[in-house]
Amino acid sequence: MRKLLKILFIEDDTIESMKFNRVIATLKFGHHINEAKNGEEALAFLTHKDNLPDIIILDLNMPKLNGIDFLTILKNDIVLNYIPAIILTTSCNHNDIKQCYKIGIAGYILKPLKYEDYISKIKHVLEYWSNNELITE
C-alpha cells in the first residue's frame, strides 16, 4: 500500500512551484507539500526536527544557497542526512550530476519541456518513494 509522503519542495521559480503543485493536485496522491524558495529557507524549515519531510525535491539553481551547497549541508548533518534528496532541474551539466551523486542524492531528474512528460516523471518519482521503506526519526 502506498503511504502518504511529507515532501519538502525547494524551488525559487514561482511558475515551477505552481506547475509542481498543479501536478500534485492532478495526481490526487494526497501527499503533504511544504515549500521553500531557496536553500536557506529550506534549512530554516529543517530546524524543526519534529516535522521532517520524508523526501526533498529541489532545484539546483537557486539564490542565496544553491542546491549543491544545500545538499552538502544536508548530507553532513547527522539527523538530516538520511532524507532522500531528489534533484529536479534544467541543468544537464555532467559535472553537476556527478557532484550531486557524490554528495549523496537519491535521484537526478531533468525537467522536461512537455507538460505531459513532467507529469509522468513526477508521478513515477512519487510512486517509487511512497512504496519505499523510509527512515523516520
C-alpha positions as CSV (number, residue, x, y, z in Angstrom):
1,M,0.0,0.0,0.0
2,R,1.3,3.4,-0.9
3,K,1.9,5.8,2.0
4,L,1.4,9.5,2.1
5,L,4.6,11.4,1.9
6,K,5.7,14.7,3.6
7,I,7.6,16.4,0.8
8,L,9.9,19.5,1.1
9,F,9.9,21.1,-2.4
10,I,12.7,23.7,-2.8
11,E,12.2,25.9,-5.9
12,D,12.8,29.7,-6.4
13,D,10.7,30.0,-9.6
14,T,7.1,30.7,-8.9
15,I,5.9,29.3,-12.2
16,E,7.8,26.0,-11.5
17,S,6.2,25.8,-8.0
18,M,2.8,26.4,-9.5
19,K,3.4,23.7,-12.0
20,F,4.6,21.2,-9.4
21,N,1.6,21.9,-7.2
22,R,-0.8,21.5,-10.2
23,V,0.7,18.1,-10.9
24,I,0.4,17.1,-7.3
25,A,-3.3,18.1,-7.3
26,T,-3.9,16.3,-10.7
27,L,-2.3,13.1,-9.4
28,K,-4.5,13.1,-6.2
29,F,-2.0,11.2,-4.2
30,G,-2.7,13.3,-1.1
31,H,1.0,13.9,-0.2
32,H,1.7,16.9,2.0
33,I,3.9,19.6,0.4
34,N,6.0,22.2,2.3
35,E,7.8,24.7,0.1
36,A,10.9,26.7,0.4
37,K,12.2,29.3,-2.1
38,N,15.9,28.6,-1.6
39,G,18.4,26.5,0.4
40,E,18.5,29.0,3.3
41,E,14.7,28.9,3.7
42,A,14.8,25.1,3.5
43,L,17.4,24.8,6.2
44,A,15.3,27.0,8.5
45,F,12.4,24.7,7.9
46,L,14.5,21.6,8.7
47,T,15.5,23.0,12.1
48,H,12.0,21.9,13.2
49,K,13.1,18.3,13.8
50,D,9.6,17.2,14.9
51,N,8.2,17.7,11.4
52,L,10.9,16.5,9.0
53,P,10.0,15.5,5.4
54,D,10.1,12.0,4.0
55,I,11.8,13.3,0.8
56,I,13.2,16.5,-0.5
57,I,12.8,17.6,-4.1
58,L,14.9,20.6,-5.1
59,D,16.2,22.7,-7.9
60,L,20.0,23.2,-8.3
61,N,20.0,26.8,-9.4
62,M,18.7,29.0,-6.6
63,P,19.6,32.3,-5.0
64,K,21.2,32.7,-1.5
65,L,22.2,29.0,-1.1
66,N,22.2,26.9,-4.3
67,G,21.2,23.2,-4.5
68,I,24.8,21.8,-4.2
69,D,25.6,23.9,-1.2
70,F,22.3,22.9,0.4
71,L,22.9,19.2,-0.3
72,T,26.4,19.4,1.2
73,I,25.0,20.8,4.5
74,L,22.1,18.3,4.4
75,K,24.3,15.3,4.0
76,N,26.8,16.4,6.6
77,D,24.0,16.7,9.3
78,I,23.7,13.5,11.4
79,V,19.9,13.9,11.7
80,L,19.1,15.1,8.2
81,N,21.4,13.0,6.1
82,Y,19.1,10.0,5.7
83,I,16.3,12.1,4.0
84,P,16.3,11.2,0.3
85,A,17.0,14.2,-1.9
86,I,15.9,14.3,-5.5
87,I,17.2,16.9,-7.9
88,L,14.6,18.4,-10.3
89,T,16.4,20.8,-12.6
90,T,17.1,22.0,-16.1
91,S,20.8,21.5,-15.7
92,C,22.1,18.6,-17.7
93,N,25.7,19.6,-16.9
94,H,27.7,16.3,-16.3
95,N,29.7,17.9,-13.6
96,D,26.5,18.9,-11.7
97,I,25.1,15.4,-12.0
98,K,28.4,13.8,-10.9
99,Q,28.8,16.2,-7.9
100,C,25.3,15.7,-6.7
101,Y,25.6,11.9,-6.8
102,K,29.0,12.2,-5.0
103,I,27.3,14.2,-2.2
104,G,24.6,11.5,-1.9
105,I,21.4,12.3,-3.7
106,A,18.8,9.7,-4.3
107,G,18.0,10.8,-7.9
108,Y,18.5,13.4,-10.6
109,I,15.6,14.4,-12.9
110,L,15.8,16.8,-15.8
111,K,12.7,19.0,-16.1
112,P,11.1,18.0,-19.4
113,L,9.7,20.7,-21.8
114,K,6.4,18.9,-22.4
115,Y,3.9,19.1,-19.5
116,E,2.7,15.6,-20.0
117,D,6.3,14.3,-19.6
118,Y,6.7,16.4,-16.5
119,I,3.5,14.8,-15.0
120,S,4.8,11.3,-15.9
121,K,8.2,11.9,-14.2
122,I,6.7,13.4,-11.0
123,K,4.2,10.6,-10.9
124,H,6.9,7.9,-11.2
125,V,9.1,9.6,-8.6
126,L,6.3,9.9,-6.0
127,E,5.0,6.3,-6.7
128,Y,8.5,5.0,-6.1
129,W,9.2,6.9,-2.9
130,S,5.7,6.2,-1.5
131,N,6.4,2.5,-1.8
132,N,9.9,2.6,-0.2
133,E,10.6,2.0,3.4
134,L,11.8,5.3,4.7
135,I,13.7,6.2,7.9
136,T,11.7,8.4,10.2
137,E,13.2,9.9,13.3
